Amino acid sequence: MTRIVVVDNHGQFTHLEHRALRDLGVDVEIVDNETPPAEVDADGVVLSGGPDMDRVGRSREYLEGDVPVLGICLGMQLIADELGGTVESGDYGGYADVTVDIEDDRDPLVGSLAPETRVWASHADEVTSLPDGFVRTGRSDVCEIESMSDVDRGLYGVQWHPEVAHTEEGDEVFENFLAICEDAS
């Protein structure tokens, strides 16, 4: 059975990420973000959302592993920040219902959602430039980089929250990430 850990960055929806994966039949565990990656045995890692980049603990270290990583909201921003992208305050602030245009229907994480999907997202902060090796896979009228992928390194990010009921095809994002993890193992 595929095992995925959710690294808890103190987000309000971390438990919903756990539940969404568990409901797919995944062996899933939430781990504190101070947990060293060497102590975690997993086929994939989800970096949860959270309130503050100053409270991400050892989350950045999980990017050095050899398993796929999905960053959600703050988790995506952390990936971008760590690997040379830019994160800035968003123009629209808090949570909103947003239509995301999927730009790459072949992307293993979000391609199946093409041509567009409705999501629940916070834009207090957002990725404004991609790190080297990443491609933008989704955009909206609110945010130029709603999702990103570096397929070669197995690193993926979504600005939105696939784990909440307001996101129409959130389960599909988790199903796609599970398939990515199964293909990599």
MARPA-163197 format. One record per residue (C-alpha): residue number from 1; x, y, z. Coordinates in Angstrom, 1 decimal. Layout:
REM MARPA-163197
SITE:pos:px:py:pz
SITE:NUM:X:Y:Z
...
END
This chain:
REM MARPA-163197
SITE:pos:px:py:pz
SITE:1:0.0:0.0:0.0
SITE:2:1.2:3.5:-0.9
SITE:3:2.3:5.5:2.1
SITE:4:2.0:9.3:2.1
SITE:5:2.9:11.7:4.9
SITE:6:1.3:15.1:5.4
SITE:7:3.8:17.5:6.9
SITE:8:1.8:19.8:9.2
SITE:9:2.6:23.5:8.7
SITE:10:-0.1:24.5:11.2
SITE:11:-2.7:25.0:8.5
SITE:12:-6.4:24.9:9.4
SITE:13:-7.2:22.3:6.8
SITE:14:-4.3:19.8:7.4
SITE:15:-6.7:17.2:8.9
SITE:16:-8.8:17.4:5.7
SITE:17:-5.8:16.6:3.6
SITE:18:-5.2:13.5:5.8
SITE:19:-8.9:12.5:5.5
SITE:20:-9.0:13.0:1.7
SITE:21:-6.0:10.7:1.3
SITE:22:-7.2:8.2:3.8
SITE:23:-10.6:8.0:1.9
SITE:24:-8.6:7.0:-1.2
SITE:25:-7.3:4.0:0.7
SITE:26:-3.8:5.5:1.3
SITE:27:-1.7:4.7:4.3
SITE:28:-1.4:8.3:5.5
SITE:29:0.0:10.0:8.6
SITE:30:0.3:13.6:9.7
SITE:31:3.8:14.5:10.9
SITE:32:4.9:17.6:12.8
SITE:33:7.0:19.9:10.6
SITE:34:9.9:19.5:13.1
SITE:35:10.1:15.8:12.2
SITE:36:13.4:15.1:10.3
SITE:37:12.8:13.6:6.9
SITE:38:15.2:10.7:7.8
SITE:39:12.6:9.6:10.4
SITE:40:9.8:9.3:7.8
SITE:41:9.3:6.3:5.5
SITE:42:6.9:7.4:2.7
SITE:43:6.3:7.1:-1.0
SITE:44:5.2:10.7:-1.2
SITE:45:5.0:13.9:0.9
SITE:46:2.3:16.6:1.1
SITE:47:3.5:19.9:2.5
SITE:48:0.4:21.4:4.0
SITE:49:-0.8:24.9:4.0
SITE:50:-0.2:27.2:7.0
SITE:51:-0.3:30.7:8.2
SITE:52:3.3:31.7:8.1
SITE:53:6.6:30.9:6.3
SITE:54:8.4:31.5:9.6
SITE:55:6.6:28.4:11.0
SITE:56:7.5:25.7:8.4
SITE:57:10.0:23.9:10.7
SITE:58:12.0:21.4:8.7
SITE:59:9.6:21.3:5.7
SITE:60:12.3:22.6:3.3
SITE:61:14.4:19.4:4.0
SITE:62:11.6:17.2:2.5
SITE:63:12.4:18.7:-1.0
SITE:64:15.8:16.9:-0.9
SITE:65:14.3:13.5:-0.8
SITE:66:13.6:11.1:-3.6
SITE:67:9.9:10.9:-3.4
SITE:68:7.2:13.1:-5.0
SITE:69:6.2:16.2:-3.1
SITE:70:2.9:18.1:-3.4
SITE:71:2.8:21.6:-1.8
SITE:72:-0.6:23.1:-1.0
SITE:73:-0.9:26.9:-0.7
SITE:74:2.0:27.7:1.8
SITE:75:3.5:24.4:0.8
SITE:76:3.7:25.5:-2.8
SITE:77:5.1:28.9:-1.8
SITE:78:7.7:27.1:0.3
SITE:79:8.8:25.0:-2.7
SITE:80:9.1:28.1:-4.9
SITE:81:10.9:30.2:-2.2
SITE:82:13.4:27.4:-1.5
SITE:83:14.2:26.6:-5.1
SITE:84:14.7:30.2:-6.4
SITE:85:11.2:31.4:-7.3
SITE:86:9.6:34.5:-5.8
SITE:87:6.7:34.7:-3.3
SITE:88:5.0:38.0:-2.7
SITE:89:1.8:39.3:-1.1
SITE:90:-1.2:38.8:-3.3
SITE:91:-3.5:41.6:-4.5
SITE:92:-6.7:39.8:-3.4
SITE:93:-5.9:38.6:0.1
SITE:94:-8.2:36.1:1.8
SITE:95:-10.1:33.0:0.7
SITE:96:-12.2:33.1:-2.5
SITE:97:-13.9:30.9:-5.0
SITE:98:-11.7:31.0:-8.1
SITE:99:-11.8:29.6:-11.6
SITE:100:-8.4:28.2:-12.6
SITE:101:-7.5:27.8:-16.3
SITE:102:-5.5:24.6:-16.6
SITE:103:-2.7:25.3:-19.1
SITE:104:-1.2:21.8:-19.6
SITE:105:-3.7:19.0:-20.1
SITE:106:-0.8:16.5:-20.0
SITE:107:0.4:17.6:-16.5
SITE:108:0.2:14.5:-14.2
SITE:109:-1.1:16.5:-11.3
SITE:110:-3.7:18.9:-12.7
SITE:111:-3.9:18.1:-16.4
SITE:112:-7.0:15.9:-16.0
SITE:113:-8.9:19.0:-14.7
SITE:114:-8.5:20.8:-18.0
SITE:115:-9.7:23.1:-19.4
SITE:116:-10.7:24.7:-16.1
SITE:117:-11.7:24.0:-12.5
SITE:118:-13.4:25.8:-9.6
SITE:119:-11.3:26.0:-6.5
SITE:120:-11.2:27.5:-3.0
SITE:121:-7.9:29.5:-2.6
SITE:122:-6.3:32.0:-0.4
SITE:123:-4.1:34.6:-2.1
SITE:124:-2.7:36.4:0.9
SITE:125:0.7:35.3:-0.5
SITE:126:1.4:33.8:-3.9
SITE:127:4.2:32.6:-6.2
SITE:128:5.0:35.4:-8.6
SITE:129:7.9:33.8:-10.4
SITE:130:8.7:30.1:-11.0
SITE:131:11.9:28.4:-9.8
SITE:132:14.1:27.0:-12.6
SITE:133:12.8:23.7:-13.9
SITE:134:9.1:24.4:-13.1
SITE:135:6.3:25.2:-15.5
SITE:136:3.1:27.0:-14.8
SITE:137:0.2:24.6:-15.1
SITE:138:-2.7:26.8:-14.0
SITE:139:-3.6:30.5:-13.8
SITE:140:-6.6:32.6:-12.9
SITE:141:-7.8:36.1:-13.1
SITE:142:-6.7:36.5:-9.5
SITE:143:-3.2:34.9:-9.7
SITE:144:-0.8:34.2:-12.5
SITE:145:0.6:31.0:-11.0
SITE:146:-2.2:28.9:-9.5
SITE:147:-0.3:25.6:-10.0
SITE:148:3.2:24.5:-11.0
SITE:149:5.1:21.4:-11.7
SITE:150:8.6:20.1:-12.1
SITE:151:7.8:16.6:-13.4
SITE:152:11.5:15.6:-13.6
SITE:153:12.1:16.2:-9.9
SITE:154:8.6:15.1:-8.8
SITE:155:7.7:18.5:-7.3
SITE:156:4.2:19.9:-7.6
SITE:157:2.3:22.8:-6.1
SITE:158:-1.2:24.2:-6.1
SITE:159:-2.2:27.6:-4.6
SITE:160:-5.7:26.3:-3.9
SITE:161:-6.9:23.8:-1.3
SITE:162:-8.0:20.5:-3.0
SITE:163:-9.0:19.1:0.4
SITE:164:-12.0:21.4:1.0
SITE:165:-15.6:20.9:-0.2
SITE:166:-15.6:24.2:-2.1
SITE:167:-13.0:22.9:-4.5
SITE:168:-14.9:21.0:-7.2
SITE:169:-12.3:18.4:-8.3
SITE:170:-10.1:18.3:-5.2
SITE:171:-10.3:14.5:-4.8
SITE:172:-9.0:14.2:-8.4
SITE:173:-5.9:16.2:-7.5
SITE:174:-5.2:13.7:-4.6
SITE:175:-5.9:10.8:-6.9
SITE:176:-3.4:12.1:-9.4
SITE:177:-0.8:12.7:-6.8
SITE:178:-1.3:9.1:-5.5
SITE:179:-0.8:7.9:-9.1
SITE:180:2.4:10.0:-9.3
SITE:181:3.7:8.4:-6.1
SITE:182:2.8:4.9:-7.2
SITE:183:4.6:5.4:-10.6
SITE:184:7.7:6.7:-8.8
SITE:185:8.0:3.8:-6.3
END
